[in-house]
Amino acid sequence: MTLKEFKKEFRLICTDTWGNTLEAWFECAAHLNEIAYPPKEWEYEQKGSGKDKDSYWYEFFDECDADELLEIGNFLFRYCSYLKFKGISY
């Protein structure tokens, strides 16, 4: 899945900006963690088994390669920072 495809899907399902962003980012990081190391600035630490089969994003990210996961994850990392700056976090 490309970043463009991800953004399109994200816009369609997003009802809770902060919660949906975190879910997607954590799932992306868990998938990336199985094939490469997530960037240190993400501060990702695997809890439990990592990937969550109940996550909306599980199947989407399961089909991505490391480069796609990194691109999407970096976008989500920046978006989380933006949401915190705007006070849209809880």
N, C-alpha and C positions, 0 to 999 in steps of 0.2 A: 504494500500500500504506500503510495506516495504521500508526501505532506499535504499536497493539494486535495487528494482523496480523503485523507484523514480530516482536514478542516471542514470539508463539505459534510461529512457524516457527523462530525462533532456539533456543527451548527444545527443539524436536524434533531439531535437527541438531547441537547443541553437544556436542562430545566433548572439546574442548580449550578450556577457558574463555578463557584469554588469547589463544591463537592465533586462535580463531574470532571473538572480539570484534575483534581488530585487523583481520582480513581484512574483516569486515563494515564496520567504520568506514572503512578506506582505500577500499573500493569505493564506499561511500556518498559520501565526500568527492570521489572522482574524478568521479562522476556529477554531483554538485552543481556542481563546478568548471566543467563544460561549459555550465551554464545560469545560474549565479550564483556569487558569491564565497563560499567557505566562511569561517566566522568566524575572525578572527585567532588566537583562543585555541586553535584546533585545530592551528595551526602546520603546515598542510598545504602541501606543496610537491610539485607533480606531477613524478614521475619517469617517464621514458619516455613512452609513449602515454597514460598515465592509466588509463582503464577497462580491466579485465582480463576478456576474454570467457570465460576458464576459471574465473573465480570463481563459486562457488555463487550469489552474490548478484547477478550481472550482470543477469539478466533481471528479477528483482524490482525492482531500482533503476532499470532502464531504463524502467519503467512509472510511476515516481513523478514528481510535479512538485517544484518547488523547495521549497515549504513542507513537503511530506512528507519530503523528503531532509533538510532542516534539522532537523525534529523528531526523526527517527530518528538522525541524526548527533549531535545534542546529547545524546540518551540514551546513545549509545555512548561519547561523550567523557566523560560523567559516570561511566559504568560502568567505563571504563578507569582513571579516577582512583581509584575505589573499589577495584578489583582491585589496583592498585599499593599503596594504603594497607594492604590486607589481606595483602600479600606474595605475591599470586598473579600474578606477572609473571616473565618470564625474558628 
